[in-house]
Each structure stands twice: as structure tokens, then as C-alpha cells.
Amino acid sequence: MKQLLPLLALGAVALSLVACDWDDDKYRHKPAEGMGALVVDNRTGGDLRVYVDQIEVGKVSAYKDRSFDLTGGVYRVVLEERHGWANWRDDVDIMQSRLTVLDVARGTSTRLDVSVFFD
């Protein structure tokens, strides 16, 4: 009986996970009609400044994400740590009705580690 109890508990946990309406779609932002969006998911311990084509469009707090609606096209994006030296820059594609996600993690003292994907 003592061996059966842990199995029953594990089964109950598994059943609750399957039965619940679990939505793992993290990025729920819907771009405005005819637009796409740049999503900056900041997984670093510091705040970031976001620049698009040399213009600061906003800030993203530590461990938060933020969306910026843009028309479709290619943009030069720069991410800069607000109170540090780390940064990242690259050309980024924005597609109509889609999210371009920049998943930002800490790299080195001067470089942010950024993965780009589309949602």
C-alpha cells in the first residue's frame, strides 16, 4: 500500500495537468491591423533600452516582455543595457500580422545573447 500511494499522487498530478486548459502561448499580443510587432522578451536581470532605426522606442524592465507595433519591413534594432555595457544590434524582419520575438538573455559583460523567432 505504501508503494501505491506515491503512484496515485503522481497520477493525480498528471491528470490535473492534462485536464486543465493550459495555454503555453506566452505572447498574446495582436498587432494592429496591417502591422506586425517586435516583441522584446527580457530575461536578463537589468532593464533594456530598445532602439529601432536609431530612435529609442521604449524600455523593457528586467524579466518582462514588451511589444512594439511596426509596419512590415526590415529594421535595424539595437538593445542596450540601461545600467551596464552589454548590447546587441542586428537587422530584424517584421512581417504583417506576425510577431518577431527577440528572446534576450545575459551573454557576457558586453554582449547580450539574443535568439530571434517568429510567432
C-alpha positions in Angstrom: 0.0 0.0 0.0 2.9 2.4 0.8 4.3 1.9 -2.7 0.9 2.5 -4.3 0.4 5.9 -2.6 3.2 7.8 -4.4 2.0 6.3 -7.8 -1.6 7.5 -7.0 -0.3 11.0 -6.1 1.8 11.2 -9.3 -1.2 10.0 -11.4 -3.4 12.7 -9.8 -0.9 15.4 -10.7 -0.5 14.1 -14.2 -4.3 14.0 -14.6 -4.7 17.6 -13.3 -2.2 18.9 -15.9 -3.9 17.1 -18.8 -7.4 18.1 -17.7 -6.7 21.8 -17.2 -6.9 24.3 -20.0 -3.2 25.0 -20.1 -2.2 27.5 -22.8 1.5 27.8 -23.3 1.2 30.6 -25.8 3.2 33.3 -23.9 2.9 36.1 -26.4 -0.7 37.1 -26.7 -0.1 40.5 -28.3 -2.1 41.0 -31.5 -0.6 43.7 -33.8 -2.8 46.5 -35.1 -4.5 45.8 -38.5 -1.9 45.8 -41.3 1.0 45.8 -38.8 3.5 43.3 -37.4 5.1 43.5 -33.9 8.5 43.4 -32.4 8.4 41.6 -29.0 11.4 42.0 -26.7 11.4 39.3 -24.0 13.9 40.5 -21.5 15.2 37.5 -19.4 18.2 39.5 -18.1 18.5 40.9 -14.6 18.6 44.5 -15.9 16.4 46.9 -17.8 16.9 47.4 -21.6 16.6 50.3 -24.0 15.1 49.5 -27.4 16.1 51.4 -30.5 14.5 50.9 -33.9 16.3 52.6 -36.8 18.3 54.8 -34.4 15.2 56.0 -32.5 14.5 54.9 -28.9 11.1 53.4 -28.9 10.9 52.3 -25.3 12.3 50.4 -22.3 11.8 46.8 -21.2 12.1 46.1 -17.5 14.0 43.1 -16.2 12.2 39.8 -16.6 9.3 41.4 -18.6 8.4 41.5 -22.2 7.0 44.3 -24.3 5.6 44.6 -27.8 6.1 47.4 -30.3 3.8 47.5 -33.4 5.6 48.3 -36.7 4.8 48.2 -40.3 6.2 45.3 -42.3 9.8 45.7 -43.3 13.4 45.3 -42.2 14.6 47.4 -39.3 17.9 48.0 -37.5 17.3 47.1 -33.9 19.6 47.9 -31.0 19.2 46.7 -27.5 21.2 48.3 -24.8 21.5 47.6 -21.1 20.3 50.7 -19.2 22.9 50.4 -16.4 25.7 48.4 -17.9 27.8 47.8 -21.0 26.0 44.9 -22.7 24.3 45.5 -26.0 23.1 43.7 -29.2 22.3 45.0 -32.7 21.1 43.4 -35.9 18.6 43.8 -38.8 15.2 42.3 -37.9 12.4 41.4 -40.2 8.8 42.4 -39.2 6.0 40.6 -41.0 2.4 41.7 -41.3 0.1 40.1 -38.7 3.1 38.2 -37.1 5.2 38.6 -34.0 9.0 38.8 -34.3 10.3 37.8 -30.9 13.7 38.8 -29.5 14.4 36.4 -26.6 17.1 38.3 -24.7 19.4 36.6 -22.2 22.6 37.6 -20.5 25.7 36.8 -22.6 28.9 38.4 -21.5 29.7 41.7 -19.8 29.5 43.5 -23.2 27.2 41.3 -25.2 23.5 40.2 -24.9 22.6 36.8 -26.1 19.5 37.2 -28.4 17.5 34.5 -30.2 15.1 35.6 -32.9 12.0 33.7 -33.8 8.6 34.3 -35.3 5.2 33.6 -33.6 
